[in-house]
């Protein structure tokens, strides 16, 4: 709280000294970045626009240059190709001329006669078939008349005597031997290109002309296959400027002279390959053009393309670039708008926060629970809060900014809230402030309150003093100490050992009195120490492992039970419960260990467990443990092992118990149990089932003879005399034997069979033994059925009384009757008393039967003559 007060006052002092100037500075600083941000955004958008424009322009020029290079490459390809084609044509023509053997033709008449035949026609056909792009080869005589042709046969009447080249050939011996000239075909009437050779005899006489016709459509088809774009045009010109062919075809321009066209003019004047940008004289479109001249023939190739077609890709790229630039500018504008709006909002928020902070500081200052007063370097008040004035009941007229520290203390002394020497107190405080010391003082006020004063020097001089009423806090501490003492007293009286240790250093922080007793050390000797300091190494390591184990449990709870060697009480069995206490962050802070000595409890539990499985009187296994052992023996018998189950009933025990008392009977049972234990092996088991009944399990019984020998030893042991509490006794036993798995593989079945065998031994006169036989089971079932029928007969009235008269032979008269009980069974008819009387005696029904017979006989005899008596056996 005091630190908060110092922070508040540090901020409040700065706020009050420069609030207005800081506010305007913030406004100025906030506005300038916004303005600069807007200008930078405008410059960035302008740079994008200018850069895009320059890039588009550069791309345009680059695209045009690329198209010019493509046109140059096209022209170069075409000139080389046509040069090669024309050269191939010349080779074939020269070969044809050589085959005509002009050296043997002396006159024009001989030439006409020799060359006008059908054989010459076939020769012309064979030579021209390889040149598909060259038209027919025609022979003309010295008069210009067609005498033979590779095409039509017979030849039509055609004359070229009017052609200028023919006249020149005929009249001028020095004329060029080969002429390439565009003319209108005498065959088709359309424009065509002809290559004519002058034919000379051996004596220099003019024999005629050999001409070849090249149709423009052949050139145009070839040009169409070469054209790379829709706007591209390829033209074939004669050197005199005459257009010979064009793709796309322009019929009106074929044959016209365009020698003054810029591109043709430049190629004719400068030669080589030329590329220019021009206005097409054919379609009037702005074009890029490139031209080149064949090497050996007066032919010029011109390739052009429209600027519009050349710039088609550029326009698509330009649209994309403009869209990207526009999108970028839009994004920048949007981001700029958002940033400016955000900054404006932040500026507004900052201004509001400044105002709110000022209000909060004032509110916090006046609502502090502490009194606060700030002094400057000259010990004069800068500010104080209302709590300070109220705490000492000072006058606001005295305690105000500018008031000296000495005056305030003097004012407190005047009103009775300060006791002591004013000058001495002020000098001490000022001396500590001058030395930079933080002082803490607790003063008692006149009304008994405790006030803690903290004087904290400031770096720039002066100090801040806080006053806190710690009366309640001190009362709470005292209450806490009392509660701690009370809780400590409770913990010390808990009968379990309780210790608490820190997780980090594993040092004990608490130990109750029981822990002191068990450890053998005082509380002061335990607290602050580790387990290694107190216990031997083995036990200390065990404690450390258990502590680590408890910290790994999510719920922080671990349980353990182990032996502990105590220096005070020796070896003890203890249970240890460890609980990890975690802080708010979930990190473990303390480990609480509750140790309880369970030695006596475990002994009691073991005794209870022993009593649950052993007979309290004889300490023999009881029926529960006996049945468990039989189950185990049955499991072994399934693997081929045989065991014997003996049921033993002590003869005449009931009489001994009833006549001599239960204490004598109990002593007899103890001696019998001891003798039976001496008869068995370690692998065997003897148990007391209750009363005077015992059972013996002979494991791994070899055969019947071994069992008989074992039973004989038991009989001999039981038949020995007994000395029981001063009484000399003797007894015997009836033993029933069942062998497993022969007589049963089920627990209940085997026990029942042994019990049946025991009852059979008792029925045979006791003091003997009997092995179980299947007939015993049938006899037992019949006996049970008879018991049930007897009970039902008592209810339903199935019994009858027959009277046997008693005759006085001296007087020859009946003097009485003997009542005889008879049973008329609804299914079996009359049942002999020899069958049901023993059963009634064994089951106790004989009493009810006797009462019924007596009651019935007396009731009937009441109606007899007085001298006749009735005799009833009960």
C-alpha positions in Angstrom: 0.0 0.0 0.0 2.8 2.4 0.8 4.6 1.6 -2.4 1.3 2.4 -4.3 1.1 5.7 -2.5 4.7 6.6 -3.5 4.0 5.7 -7.1 0.8 7.7 -7.1 2.5 10.7 -5.8 5.4 10.5 -8.1 2.9 10.5 -11.1 0.7 13.2 -9.5 3.7 15.5 -9.0 4.7 15.2 -12.7 1.1 15.6 -13.8 0.5 18.7 -11.8 3.8 20.5 -12.8 3.4 20.0 -16.5 -0.1 18.9 -17.2 -1.1 21.7 -19.6 2.3 21.7 -21.4 2.3 18.0 -21.7 -1.2 18.0 -23.1 -0.4 20.5 -25.9 2.9 18.6 -26.6 0.9 15.4 -27.0 -1.5 17.1 -29.3 1.3 18.5 -31.4 3.2 15.2 -31.5 0.0 13.3 -32.3 -0.9 15.7 -35.2 2.5 15.7 -36.8 2.7 11.9 -37.3 -0.8 11.9 -38.8 0.2 14.6 -41.3 3.4 12.9 -42.2 1.7 9.6 -42.5 -0.9 11.1 -44.9 1.9 12.8 -47.0 3.9 9.5 -47.1 0.8 7.7 -48.2 0.2 10.2 -51.0 3.8 10.0 -52.1 3.7 6.2 -52.0 0.5 6.1 -54.1 2.1 8.7 -56.5 5.2 6.5 -56.7 3.1 3.5 -57.5 1.2 5.4 -60.3 4.4 6.9 -61.8 6.3 3.6 -61.5 3.4 1.7 -63.1 3.3 4.3 -66.0 7.0 4.1 -66.6 6.9 0.3 -66.4 4.0 0.1 -68.8 5.8 2.4 -71.2 9.0 0.4 -71.0 7.0 -2.8 -71.4 5.4 -1.3 -74.6 8.8 -0.4 -76.1 10.2 -3.8 -75.1 7.2 -5.6 -76.7 7.6 -3.6 -79.9 11.4 -4.4 -80.0 10.6 -8.0 -79.5 8.1 -8.0 -82.3 10.7 -6.2 -84.6 13.2 -9.0 -83.8 10.6 -11.6 -84.6 9.9 -9.9 -87.9 13.6 -9.7 -88.7 14.0 -13.4 -87.9 11.0 -14.2 -90.1 12.4 -12.2 -93.0 15.9 -13.8 -92.6 14.3 -17.2 -92.6 12.2 -16.5 -95.7 15.1 -15.0 -97.7 17.3 -17.9 -96.9 14.6 -20.4 -97.8 13.6 -18.7 -101.1 17.3 -18.2 -102.0 17.7 -21.9 -101.6 14.5 -22.7 -103.5 15.5 -20.5 -106.4 19.0 -21.9 -106.5 17.6 -25.4 -106.5 15.3 -24.3 -109.4 18.3 -22.9 -111.3 20.2 -26.1 -110.9 17.4 -28.1 -112.3 16.9 -25.6 -115.1 20.6 -25.6 -116.0 20.5 -29.4 -116.0 17.5 -29.3 -118.3 19.3 -26.9 -120.7 22.3 -29.1 -120.7 20.2 -32.1 -121.7 18.7 -30.2 -124.6 22.2 -30.3 -126.3 22.0 -26.9 -127.8 25.6 -27.3 -128.9 24.3 -29.6 -131.7 21.5 -27.2 -132.8 22.8 -24.7 -135.4 19.7 -22.7 -136.3 16.3 -21.6 -134.8 14.6 -23.9 -137.3 16.5 -26.9 -136.0 15.7 -25.9 -132.4 12.1 -25.7 -133.2 12.0 -29.0 -134.9 13.9 -30.8 -132.2 12.2 -29.3 -129.2 8.6 -29.4 -130.3 8.2 -33.1 -130.2 6.5 -35.3 -127.6 9.8 -36.7 -126.2 10.9 -33.2 -125.3 7.5 -32.7 -123.6 8.2 -35.8 -121.5 11.6 -34.6 -120.6 10.3 -31.3 -119.4 7.7 -33.1 -117.3 10.2 -35.3 -115.6 12.5 -32.4 -114.7 9.8 -30.1 -113.2 7.9 -32.7 -111.2 10.3 -32.3 -108.2 9.6 -28.5 -108.0 6.0 -28.3 -106.8 6.1 -24.6 -106.1 7.3 -23.8 -109.7 4.8 -23.8 -112.4 5.1 -25.2 -115.9 8.3 -25.0 -118.0 7.7 -23.6 -121.4 9.9 -23.4 -124.6 9.5 -20.6 -127.0 11.1 -20.4 -130.4 13.0 -17.4 -131.8 9.7 -15.8 -132.9 8.2 -16.0 -129.4 5.8 -18.8 -130.2 5.2 -21.6 -127.7 6.6 -24.8 -129.1 6.6 -27.1 -126.0 5.5 -27.2 -122.3 5.7 -29.5 -119.3 2.0 -28.8 -118.8 -0.4 -29.0 -121.7 0.0 -31.3 -124.7 -0.5 -30.5 -127.4 0.6 -27.0 -126.6 -1.8 -24.1 -127.2 -1.0 -21.2 -129.6 0.7 -18.7 -127.3 3.2 -15.9 -128.2 5.4 -13.8 -126.0 6.9 -11.8 -128.9 5.4 -8.6 -127.4 7.2 -9.1 -124.1 9.9 -6.5 -123.4 12.3 -9.1 -122.1 11.8 -11.2 -125.3 12.6 -8.3 -127.5 15.7 -7.5 -125.5 16.8 -11.1 -125.7 16.3 -11.2 -129.5 17.8 -7.8 -130.3 20.6 -7.4 -127.8 23.2 -10.1 -127.7 24.6 -8.5 -124.5 21.3 -8.8 -122.6 21.1 -10.7 -119.3 20.7 -14.4 -119.8 18.2 -14.8 -117.0 15.3 -12.5 -116.2 12.8 -12.5 -113.3 9.8 -10.4 -114.1 6.2 -10.0 -113.0 3.8 -10.3 -115.8 0.2 -11.1 -116.5 0.0 -14.8 -117.5 -0.9 -15.4 -121.1 -2.6 -18.6 -119.9 -4.7 -17.4 -116.9 -4.6 -13.6 -117.4 -3.6 -13.1 -113.7 -0.4 -11.8 -112.3 2.4 -14.3 -112.1 6.2 -14.3 -111.8 8.3 -15.7 -114.5 12.0 -16.8 -114.7 13.2 -16.8 -118.3 16.5 -18.0 -119.8 17.8 -16.9 -123.2 18.8 -20.0 -125.3 21.9 -19.5 -127.5 23.3 -21.8 -130.2 26.9 -22.7 -130.6 27.5 -19.9 -133.1 25.8 -17.3 -130.8 22.6 -17.4 -132.7 19.4 -16.7 -130.7 17.4 -20.0 -130.6 14.5 -19.1 -128.2 13.5 -18.8 -124.6 12.9 -21.2 -121.7 10.5 -19.8 -119.2 9.2 -20.9 -115.8 6.0 -19.6 -114.2 5.6 -19.3 -110.4 2.0 -18.8 -109.3 1.6 -16.2 -106.5 -0.8 -18.5 -104.6 2.1 -20.8 -103.9 4.1 -18.1 -102.2 1.0 -17.0 -100.3 0.3 -20.5 -99.0 3.9 -20.7 -97.8 3.7 -17.3 -96.2 0.5 -18.3 -94.4 2.3 -21.2 -92.8 5.0 -18.9 -91.6 2.9 -16.0 -90.3 3.0 -16.0 -86.5 0.1 -13.8 -85.6 -3.2 -12.7 -87.0 -2.0 -9.1 -87.8 1.1 -10.3 -89.6 1.5 -9.8 -93.4 4.3 -11.2 -95.6 4.8 -9.8 -99.2 7.0 -10.7 -102.1 8.3 -7.8 -104.2 10.3 -7.5 -107.4 13.3 -5.2 -107.1 11.5 -2.7 -109.2 8.9 -2.4 -106.5 6.2 -4.6 -108.1 4.3 -6.7 -105.6 4.4 -10.3 -106.7 2.5 -12.0 -103.8 1.1 -11.2 -100.4 -0.4 -12.9 -97.3 -3.1 -12.0 -96.6 -4.0 -11.8 -100.2 -4.6 -8.3 -101.6 -5.6 -8.7 -105.3 -5.8 -5.0 -106.0 -2.2 -4.6 -105.0 -0.6 -7.5 -107.0 1.4 -6.1 -109.9 1.5 -2.5 -108.6 4.7 -0.8 -108.1 5.4 0.5 -104.6 9.0 1.4 -105.1 8.5 4.7 -103.1 7.1 2.9 -100.1 9.4 3.8 -97.1 10.5 0.3 -96.4 11.2 -0.6 -100.0 12.9 2.7 -100.6 15.2 2.1 -97.6 16.0 -1.5 -98.7 16.8 -0.4 -102.3 18.9 2.5 -101.2 20.7 1.0 -98.2 20.5 -2.8 -98.9 20.8 -5.5 -96.3 18.0 -6.1 -93.8 15.9 -3.1 -92.7 13.2 -2.7 -90.0 11.0 0.3 -89.7 7.7 1.5 -88.2 5.4 2.7 -90.9 1.9 3.5 -92.1 0.8 0.6 -94.3 0.0 1.8 -97.9 -2.2 -1.2 -98.3 -4.5 -1.3 -95.3 -3.6 2.1 -93.8 -2.7 0.5 -90.4 0.3 1.4 -88.3 2.7 -1.5 -88.7 6.1 -2.8 -87.8 7.9 -3.8 -90.9 11.1 -5.7 -91.8 12.5 -6.4 -95.3 15.3 -8.3 -96.8 16.6 -9.0 -100.4 17.5 -12.4 -101.9 21.1 -12.8 -102.5 21.1 -13.9 -106.2 17.6 -12.9 -107.4 15.9 -9.5 -107.6 13.4 -10.4 -105.0 12.6 -8.6 -101.8 10.7 -10.2 -98.8 8.7 -7.8 -96.6 7.1 -8.9 -93.3 4.9 -6.6 -91.3 2.6 -6.8 -88.3 0.1 -4.3 -87.0 1.2 -2.4 -83.9 -2.2 -3.4 -82.5 -1.5 -7.1 -82.8 2.1 -6.7 -81.5 0.8 -5.0 -78.4 -2.0 -7.5 -77.7 -0.1 -9.2 -74.9 1.2 -5.9 -73.7 -2.3 -4.6 -73.3 -3.3 -7.7 -71.2 -0.2 -7.2 -69.0 -0.9 -3.5 -68.8 -4.4 -4.1 -67.6 -3.1 -6.6 -65.0 -0.4 -4.1 -63.9 -2.9 -1.2 -63.7 -5.3 -3.4 -61.7 -2.5 -4.5 -59.3 -1.3 -0.9 -59.0 -4.8 0.3 -58.4 -5.4 -2.4 -55.9 -2.2 -1.6 -54.1 -3.0 2.1 -54.1 -6.5 1.2 -52.8 -5.1 -1.1 -50.1 -2.6 1.6 -49.1 -5.3 4.2 -49.0 -7.5 1.9 -46.9 -4.7 1.1 -44.5 -3.7 4.7 -44.3 -7.3 5.6 -43.5 -7.5 2.9 -40.9 -4.2 3.9 -39.3 -5.1 7.6 -39.3 -8.5 6.8 -37.8 -6.8 4.6 -35.2 -4.3 7.2 -34.4 -7.0 9.8 -34.1 -9.0 7.5 -31.9 -5.9 6.8 -29.8 -5.2 10.5 -29.5 -8.7 11.0 -28.3 -8.4 8.1 -25.9 -5.1 9.3 -24.6 -6.5 12.7 -23.9 -9.4 11.1 -22.1 -7.1 8.8 -20.2 -5.0 11.7 -19.1 -8.0 13.4 -17.7 -9.2 10.1 -16.2 -5.8 9.5 -14.7 -5.8 12.9 -13.1 -9.2 12.2 -11.7 -8.2 8.8 -10.5 -5.0 10.1 -8.9 -7.0 12.7 -7.0 -9.6 10.1 -6.0 -7.0 7.6 -5.0 -5.1 10.1 -3.0 -8.2 11.2 -1.0 -9.4 7.6 -0.6 -6.3 6.0 0.7 -6.5 4.2 3.9 -3.1 5.7 4.7 -2.3 9.2 5.6 0.1 10.8 3.1 2.0 14.0 3.1 4.7 15.1 0.6 7.5 17.5 1.5 9.8 19.3 -0.9 13.6 19.8 -0.4 12.9 22.7 2.0 10.7 20.6 4.2 7.6 22.4 3.1 4.3 20.7 2.3 3.6 20.0 -1.4 0.4 18.1 -0.9 -1.3 16.0 1.7 -4.5 13.9 1.6 -7.5 14.1 3.8 -6.7 10.9 5.6 -3.6 12.5 7.1 -5.6 15.4 8.4 -8.3 13.2 9.8 -5.8 10.7 11.4 -4.3 13.4 13.6 -7.4 15.6 13.8 -5.4 18.5 12.3 -6.8 21.8 11.1 -6.9 22.2 7.3 -6.2 25.8 7.8 -2.8 24.9 9.3 -1.8 21.9 7.2 -1.8 23.2 3.6 0.8 23.5 0.8 3.7 25.6 1.9 3.4 24.8 5.6 6.8 23.8 7.2 7.4 20.4 8.7 8.2 22.0 12.0 4.9 23.9 12.1 2.9 20.7 11.5 4.7 18.8 14.3 4.2 21.8 16.6 0.5 21.9 15.7 0.2 18.2 16.5 1.8 18.8 19.9 -0.6 21.7 20.5 -3.7 19.5 19.9 -2.2 16.6 21.9 -1.6 14.0 19.1 2.2 14.2 19.6 4.2 13.6 22.7 7.9 14.5 22.8 10.3 17.2 21.9 9.4 18.8 18.6 12.9 20.1 17.7 14.5 16.8 18.5 11.9 14.8 16.5 12.2 17.2 13.5 16.0 17.1 13.6 16.1 13.3 13.6 13.7 13.0 10.7 15.5 15.6 8.6 18.9 14.0 9.4 17.6 10.6 8.2 16.2 12.2 5.0 19.5 13.9 4.3 21.2 10.5 4.6 18.6 8.8 2.3 17.4 6.5 5.0 13.9 5.0 5.0 12.6 5.0 8.6 9.8 3.1 10.1 8.3 4.3 13.4 5.3 3.1 15.4 3.6 5.8 17.7 0.9 5.5 20.2 -1.8 8.2 19.9 -3.5 9.8 22.8 -6.6 7.7 22.2 -4.6 4.5 22.3 -4.3 3.8 18.6 -1.1 2.5 17.0 0.2 4.4 13.9 3.1 3.3 11.8 5.0 6.2 10.1 7.3 5.5 7.1 9.5 8.4 5.9 10.9 7.7 2.4 13.4 10.2 0.9 12.9 11.2 -2.8 15.7 11.5 -5.4 15.0 15.1 -6.2 14.9 16.1 -2.6 12.3 16.1 0.1 10.4 13.0 1.2 7.1 11.4 1.4 5.6 10.3 4.7 2.8 7.8 5.0 0.9 7.1 8.2 -1.0 3.9 8.6 -3.3 3.0 11.5 -2.1 -0.5 12.3 -4.3 -0.9 15.4 -6.6 -3.4 13.8 -3.7 -5.1 12.0 -1.8 -5.5 15.3 -5.0 -6.8 16.9 -5.3 -9.3 14.0 -1.7 -10.4 14.5 -2.3 -10.9 18.2 -5.5 -12.9 17.3 -3.5 -14.9 14.8 -0.9 -15.7 17.4 -3.6 -16.8 19.8 -5.2 -18.9 17.0 -1.8 -20.4 16.1 -1.2 -21.3 19.8 -4.7 -22.8 20.0 -4.2 -24.8 16.7 -0.8 -25.8 17.9 -2.3 -27.1 21.1 -4.9 -29.1 19.1 -2.2 -30.6 16.8 0.0 -31.5 19.8 -2.9 -33.4 21.3 -3.7 -35.4 18.1 -2.5 -39.0 18.8 -0.9 -39.2 15.4 2.5 -38.0 14.4 2.2 -34.8 12.2 5.1 -33.0 10.5 5.1 -30.3 7.8 8.1 -29.5 5.6 8.8 -27.1 2.7 9.0 -28.6 -0.8 12.0 -26.6 -1.9 14.5 -27.2 0.9 12.7 -30.2 2.5 13.2 -28.6 6.0 10.7 -29.2 8.7 8.5 -26.2 9.6 6.2 -28.0 12.1 6.2 -31.0 14.3 3.6 -31.9 16.9 4.3 -33.4 20.3 3.8 -37.0 19.2 6.4 -36.5 16.5 8.8 -35.2 19.1 8.2 -38.3 21.2 8.6 -40.7 18.3 11.7 -39.0 17.0 13.2 -38.4 20.5 14.0 -34.8 19.8 12.5 -31.4 20.9 10.5 -29.2 18.5 13.4 -26.8 18.2 15.7 -29.6 17.3 13.4 -30.8 14.5 12.1 -27.5 12.9 14.6 -26.1 10.4 16.3 -29.5 9.9 16.0 -32.0 7.1 15.4 -35.7 7.4 19.1 -36.3 6.7 19.9 -34.2 9.7 17.7 -36.2 12.0 17.4 -39.8 10.8 19.9 -42.4 9.7 20.8 -42.5 6.1 18.5 -45.5 5.2 15.4 -43.9 6.8 16.2 -40.5 5.4 16.4 -41.9 1.9 13.1 -43.7 2.4 11.5 -40.4 3.5 12.9 -38.6 0.5 11.6 -41.2 -1.9 8.1 -41.1 -0.3 8.1 -37.3 -0.5 8.9 -37.4 -4.2 6.3 -40.0 -4.8 3.6 -37.9 -3.1 4.4 -34.9 -5.3 3.7 -37.0 -8.4 0.1 -37.8 -7.4 -2.4 -35.3 -9.1 -4.4 -35.0 -5.9 -1.2 -34.7 -3.8 -2.2 -37.6 -1.5 -0.1 -40.8 -1.1 -0.5 -43.6 1.4 2.2 -46.0 2.6 2.6 -48.7 5.3 5.9 -50.0 6.4 8.1 -51.0 9.3 9.8 -48.2 11.2 12.7 -48.6 13.7 12.1 -46.1 16.5 14.8 -45.2 19.0 12.1 -44.9 21.6 9.6 -47.7 21.0 11.6 -50.1 18.8 10.2 -51.8 15.6 6.7 -50.5 14.9 4.3 -50.8 12.0 3.2 -47.4 10.8 1.0 -45.9 8.1 2.1 -42.7 6.4 -0.3 -40.3 4.7 1.4 -37.5 2.7 -0.6 -34.6 1.4 1.0 -32.0 -1.0 -0.2 -28.5 -0.4 -0.1 -26.3 -3.5 -0.3 -22.6 -4.0 -2.6 -20.6 -6.2 -0.4 -21.3 -9.3 -0.6 -25.0 -8.7 3.0 -25.4 -7.5 3.7 -27.6 -4.4 4.6 -25.5 -1.3 4.4 -27.9 1.6 4.3 -31.6 2.4 2.1 -32.7 5.3 3.0 -36.1 6.7 0.6 -37.8 9.1 2.1 -41.0 10.7 0.0 -43.4 12.7 1.3 -46.3 14.7 -0.9 -49.2 13.7 1.1 -52.0 15.3 -1.6 -52.9 17.9 -4.4 -52.4 15.4 -2.7 -54.8 12.9 -2.2 -57.3 15.7 -5.9 -57.1 16.5 -6.8 -57.4 12.8 -4.5 -60.5 12.5 -6.2 -62.0 15.6 -9.7 -61.3 14.1 -8.5 -62.8 10.8 -7.2 -65.8 12.7 -10.5 -66.2 14.5 -12.3 -66.0 11.2 -10.5 -69.1 10.0 -9.6 -71.0 13.2 -11.7 -72.5 16.0 -11.4 -70.4 19.2 -11.5 -73.5 21.5 -9.1 -75.9 19.7 -7.2 -73.5 17.5 -7.9 -75.8 14.6 -9.0 -74.6 11.2 -12.7 -73.9 11.2 -15.3 -74.8 8.5 -14.3 -71.8 6.3 -10.6 -72.7 6.1 -11.6 -76.4 5.8 -13.7 -75.7 2.7 -11.0 -73.6 1.1 -8.5 -76.5 1.6 -11.0 -79.0 0.1 -11.3 -76.7 -3.0 -7.6 -76.7 -3.4 -7.4 -80.4 -3.1 -10.1 -80.8 -5.6 -8.1 -78.7 -8.1 -5.1 -81.0 -7.6 -7.3 -84.1 -7.9 -8.3 -82.9 -11.4 -4.6 -83.5 -12.3 -4.7 -87.1 -11.1 -4.0 -86.8 -7.3 -6.3 -88.6 -4.8 -7.2 -87.4 -1.3 -9.4 -88.7 1.4 -12.0 -86.7 3.4 -12.7 -88.0 6.9 -15.7 -86.9 9.0 -15.2 -87.7 12.7 -17.9 -87.7 15.3 -16.9 -88.3 19.0 -19.0 -91.0 20.5 -20.8 -90.4 23.8 -19.6 -86.8 23.9 -23.1 -85.5 24.6 -23.4 -87.6 27.7 -20.0 -86.5 29.0 -20.8 -82.9 28.3 -24.2 -83.0 29.9 -23.2 -85.0 33.0 -19.8 -83.5 33.8 -20.3 -80.0 32.4 -19.2 -78.0 29.4 -15.8 -77.2 30.9 -15.0 -80.9 31.0 -16.4 -81.4 27.5 -14.3 -78.4 26.2 -11.2 -79.9 27.7 -11.9 -83.2 26.1 -12.3 -81.5 22.7 -8.9 -79.8 23.1 -7.2 -83.1 23.9 -8.9 -84.8 21.0 -7.8 -81.9 18.7 -4.2 -82.2 19.9 -4.2 -86.0 19.3 -5.7 -85.6 15.8 -3.0 -83.0 14.9 -0.3 -85.5 16.0 -1.8 -88.1 13.6 -1.6 -86.0 10.4 1.3 -85.0 8.1 2.3 -81.4 7.3 0.3 -81.7 4.0 -2.8 -82.9 5.8 -5.4 -80.7 7.6 -7.6 -81.3 10.6 -10.5 -79.0 11.3 -13.3 -78.6 13.8 -16.6 -78.3 12.2 -18.6 -77.6 15.3 -19.7 -79.4 18.5 -18.0 -82.8 18.6 -17.5 -83.1 14.8 -14.0 -83.0 13.3 -12.9 -83.3 9.7 -9.5 -84.5 8.3 -8.1 -84.0 4.8 -5.5 -86.6 3.9 -3.8 -85.3 0.9 -2.1 -87.5 -1.7 -3.8 -90.6 -0.4 -2.3 -93.6 -2.2 -5.0 -96.3 -2.0 -7.7 -97.6 0.3 -5.2 -99.5 2.5 -3.3 -96.3 3.2 -6.5 -94.6 4.2 -7.5 -97.5 6.5 -4.1 -97.4 8.1 -4.5 -93.7 8.7 -8.0 -94.1 10.2 -6.7 -96.9 12.4 -4.1 -94.5 13.9 -6.8 -92.0 14.5 -9.0 -94.6 16.3 -6.0 -95.7 18.4 -5.2 -92.1 19.4 -8.8 -91.3 20.3 -9.3 -94.5 22.3 -6.5 -93.6 24.7 -7.7 -92.6 28.2 -8.2 -88.9 29.0 -7.5 -87.0 32.1 -9.8 -84.0 32.0 -9.9 -81.7 35.1 -9.7 -84.6 37.5 -11.9 -87.0 35.6 -10.7 -90.2 34.0 -12.5 -90.5 30.7 -12.5 -92.7 27.6 -14.3 -92.3 24.3 -14.3 -93.4 20.7 -15.3 -92.0 17.3 -17.4 -92.8 14.3 -15.6 -92.0 11.1 -17.0 -91.5 7.6 -14.6 -91.5 4.6 -15.0 -90.2 1.1 -12.3 -90.5 -1.5 -11.8 -87.9 -4.2 -12.2 -87.9 -7.1 -13.8 -91.3 -6.8 -16.7 -90.3 -4.5 -17.1 -86.8 -6.0 -15.4 -83.9 -7.7 -17.7 -81.2 -6.2 -17.1 -79.6 -2.8 -20.7 -80.0 -1.5 -21.1 -83.5 -3.0 -17.9 -84.7 -1.4 -18.7 -83.3 2.1 -22.2 -84.8 1.9 -20.8 -88.2 1.0 -18.3 -88.1 3.9 -21.1 -87.1 6.2 -23.3 -90.0 4.9 -20.5 -92.4 5.5 -20.1 -91.1 9.1 -23.8 -91.6 9.8 -23.5 -95.1 8.4 -20.7 -95.8 10.9 -22.9 -94.5 13.7 -25.8 -96.6 12.4 -23.5 -99.7 12.5 -23.0 -99.3 16.2 -20.5 -96.5 16.4 -16.7 -97.0 17.2 -16.0 -97.8 13.6 -15.4 -96.3 10.2 -17.2 -96.6 6.9 -16.2 -95.7 3.3 -18.9 -94.0 1.3 -21.0 -96.2 -0.9 -23.5 -95.0 -3.5 -26.2 -97.0 -1.6 -25.7 -94.7 1.4 -26.9 -91.8 -0.7 -30.1 -93.7 -1.6 -30.6 -94.7 2.0 -30.2 -91.1 3.1 -32.6 -89.9 0.5 -35.1 -92.5 1.6 -34.6 -91.6 5.3 -35.1 -87.9 4.4 -38.3 -88.8 2.5 -39.5 -90.7 5.5 -38.8 -87.8 7.8 -40.9 -85.5 5.6 -43.7 -88.1 5.3 -43.7 -88.5 9.1 -44.1 -84.7 9.6 -46.9 -84.6 7.0 -48.6 -87.6 8.7 -48.6 -85.8 12.0 -50.4 -82.9 10.3 -52.8 -84.9 8.1 -53.5 -87.7 10.6 -52.1 -90.7 8.9 -51.4 -92.7 12.1 -53.7 -95.3 13.6 -53.8 -97.1 17.1 -54.4 -100.8 17.2 -55.3 -102.4 20.5 -54.0 -105.7 21.5 -56.2 -107.3 24.3 -54.7 -108.6 27.6 -56.7 -111.7 28.7 -56.9 -113.0 32.3 -56.6 -116.7 31.8 -57.8 -117.5 35.2 -61.1 -115.8 34.6 -61.0 -116.0 30.9 -61.8 -112.4 30.4 -60.2 -109.3 28.9 -58.7 -107.1 31.6 -56.9 -104.5 29.4 -55.4 -103.5 26.1 -52.0 -102.5 24.8 -52.0 -99.5 22.4 -49.9 -100.2 19.3 -49.0 -97.4 16.8 -49.5 -98.1 13.2 -48.8 -95.8 10.1 -51.0 -96.1 7.0 -49.0 -94.4 4.3 -51.1 -93.1 1.4 -48.7 -94.6 -1.2 -46.8 -97.4 0.6 -49.7 -98.7 2.7 -48.9 -100.0 6.2 -45.3 -99.1 7.3 -43.7 -101.2 9.9 -42.8 -99.5 13.2 -39.4 -101.0 12.8 -38.8 -98.6 9.9 -40.2 -95.3 11.1 -39.7 -95.5 14.9 -35.8 -95.2 14.6 -36.2 -92.3 12.2 -38.7 -90.6 14.6 -36.2 -91.1 17.4 -33.3 -89.6 15.5 -35.3 -86.6 14.3 -37.0 -85.9 17.7 -40.5 -86.6 16.2 -40.9 -89.5 18.6 -42.0 -87.0 21.3 -44.8 -85.7 19.2 -45.8 -89.2 18.2 -45.8 -90.4 21.9 -48.0 -87.4 22.9 -50.5 -88.1 20.1 -50.7 -91.9 21.0 -51.2 -91.2 24.7 -53.8 -88.5 24.1 -55.7 -90.6 21.5 -55.6 -93.9 23.5 -56.8 -92.1 26.7 -59.6 -90.5 24.8 -60.8 -93.8 23.4 -60.3 -95.8 26.7 -62.6 -93.3 28.5 -65.6 -95.0 26.8 -64.5 -98.5 27.8 -65.6 -100.5 30.8 -64.0 -99.4 34.0 -62.1 -102.6 34.7 -60.3 -102.5 31.3 -57.0 -100.8 31.5 -54.9 -99.4 28.5 -51.1 -99.7 28.3 -49.2 -97.1 26.2 -45.4 -97.3 25.6 -43.9 -93.8 25.7 
